[in-house]
Amino acid sequence: MRLSNYFLPVLKETPADATIASHRFMLRAGMVKQDSAGIYIWLPLGFKVLKKIEHIVREEQNKAGAVEMLMPTIQSANHWKETGRYDAYGPEMLRIKDRGDRELLYGPTNEDMITDMFRSYVRSYKDLPQNLYHIQWKFRDERRPRFGVMRGREFLMKDAYSFDIDADAAKLTYYRQFVAYLNTYARLGLKAVPMRADTGPIGGELSHEFLILAETGESEVFCHKDLVDMPAPGHFETKDELEAVFNERTSLYAATDEKHDADEFAKVPADKQLSARGIEVGHIFYFGDKYSEPMKAQVTGADGKNVNVMMGSYGVGVSRLVGGIIESSHDENGIIWPKSVAPFGAGIINLKSGDTEADAACEDIYQKLSAAGIDPLYDDKDDRGGQKFARMDLIGLPYQLVIGPRGLKEGIIEVKIRATGEKKNLSPADALNFIISEFEGV
Ligand code: 5CA
């Protein structure tokens, strides 16, 4: 992409109401624009990152055996009346009436709708297990939308819903999602810690929130320090393997404030006790027949008797993750994208647009990086060098190639690694190879 063709409305000034780094940088880097409280326009740069996160979440869901579908944003109130949640959900739910005075709502979550869908097709234990997910916009009329996309009113969520024959089978599904979540966050460059959590309006007894530690996080958390740096588990299939990962990660203390047990926490060695703040980037639930019982979502078991299907749901805050990743990866100059979600792989800065040699060298490397699938952003604009550097640091692409007439005379261009600030003077061919090799396996 050539910057002269792109839409990147970078702001010089920090917007006054943006109090945390991710919010500030998302506004300044032209990633989002607030349209009304908690509702954002996703500008091209922000949209690109959102789609990359979505893609990784999708791949890991598919690997874990979940099947993608799409439910509508607007739901009939009838499903919610049947489960008793229409009244229970409260003012966070945006209630709508159509022209025929029928009650509708903008979905804050989809348990009720999917349980209704499921019961109309599935009859037998032979059709189980099933785990269906979608990646869809939600609306919650939050009392205090804040921190930009972190606590929005309209936000993008991946939500999966599982159906099993009994509690044991459902717990295995829960473990499988638990492991998939650990792998997902690791691919996003995050250290997310699963913690015992309150189930709130979704319900059930068993649930884990996945939190990334950040001073600006909204949740208060307590955990064993060793959980923070545990590597991604990798992919597993068997019950024993999945259960082993689950047990390993849950044997150490980790809880959000609502589930915190000071006596249990005191048993953690003092030098391993971590009390911190965190950003909730996902939440998984096992709630058995909370929805299948009132909705009579039953299948016939092997013994010929009808039983309620046992369910769980599994949410990832896709749009919140854009802010969460920035919160955990930035410096005073701007964002530092992990390679896996960077909106462009590398930025090319032409220090003298209009100079025949500089233009030709930039153009050549731009073509070659594009052909190699690096998806570069070429700053071909006619701005001052300082302005180009600041803009490139702000938008946080992992690599910068700085190309100007002076270096070219010596046969070199400068490669800057955004995360460390390290600079290398390389021939254009070596610079190209270096960047391509850095993206191997990403
Ligand atoms: N149906 C269940 C799981 S599929 C559910 O709705 N869970 S949830 O309420 O915990 O939301 C799932 C994830 O969505 C949260 O972990 C959080 O990362 C994200 N999320 C929730 N509310 C907001 C919000 N107002 N703005 C941005 N992200 C949000």
Boltz pocket constraint, residues with backbone or C-beta under 6 A from the ligand:
constraints:
  - pocket:
      binder: B
      contacts: [[A, 108], [A, 109], [A, 110], [A, 111], [A, 140], [A, 142], [A, 149], [A, 150], [A, 151], [A, 152], [A, 153], [A, 154], [A, 155], [A, 156], [A, 157], [A, 158], [A, 159], [A, 160], [A, 202], [A, 280], [A, 281], [A, 282], [A, 283], [A, 284], [A, 285], [A, 313], [A, 314], [A, 315], [A, 316], [A, 317], [A, 318], [A, 319], [A, 320]]
      max_distance: 6.0
